[in-house]
Amino acid sequence: MTPVTLITGASAGIGREFTHVFARHGHDLVLVARREQRLNELAAAIEASGRPKPSVLAIDLAQADAATRIGEALAARGLEPETIVNNAGFGLVGRAAGLSRDEQLGMIDLNVRALTDLSLSFIDSLARHRGGLLNVASVAAFLPGPGSAVYYAGKAFVLSFSEALHRELAPQGIRVTCLCPGPVATEFQARAGIAKGKPLWPLAVSAERVAEAGYQGLMRGQRVVVPGLANKLLAALAPRFVPRNILLAQLDRRQLKRGA
């Protein structure tokens, strides 16, 4: 079986940049997302750059059998994961009671359940190749999230889960890194319901820099990577030194201003 790097949510944003970064570093790739045409265009661009053409799997990761379908598709092609990049996800801005319950449960299916399933489904393969897991969370993982309650809570799960796996899987030679970027200018904002033209976090880091930081962190075996000085300070200092009620009020006001 040929070892590959599996990247979810590869059709746009940070996932697209992950594809370029891993290809540049010589990884054979399998790209997963719902939008097959975009994946094919990205695969063709990678091939045109002189790298091996990635395989493409057009699969909706929010479906309960997604990990099983991915495993079957890989096996049929003689492939198995050496590295998994769990990047797929989306957010929603608004009061939890006012947002669609079905959409919020779908967010849990994609951001939490699918990531967990893919993280655990290929442990034997990752161990055989002494590979790794790169799970994408957010600086939101360190903070309470009024105005995006389910999204923030889901990212807190990803951080806690990934840190635990970092410890548990180390004896098997598997690296586990949790990447926690701040806001990045991608399609994420429109999908989340953030009003067009709203400013991002000060000193925002580009999707390309975020992807490269995640890759380097994984290769070094870092437990957590927070790209950008402003984000590092927010993640490290705000939860420790800002009273929780003040932090909640500030984040609530900020999220309300971002809404469409």
Buried (B, 14 or more C-beta within 10 A) or exposed (E): BEBBBBBBBBBBBBBBBBBBBBBEEEBBBBBBBBEBEBBBEBBEBBEEEEBBBBBBBBBBBBEEEBBEBBBEBBEEBEBBBBBBBBBBBBBBBBBBEEBEEEEBEBBBBBBBBBBBBBBEBBBEBBBBBEBBBBBBBBBBBBBBBBBBBBBBBBBBBBBEBBBEBBEEBEEEEBBBBBBBBBBBEBEBBEBBBBEEEEEBBEEBBBBBBBBBBBBBBBBEEBBBBBBBEBBBEBBEEBEEEBEEEEBBEBBBEEBEEBBE
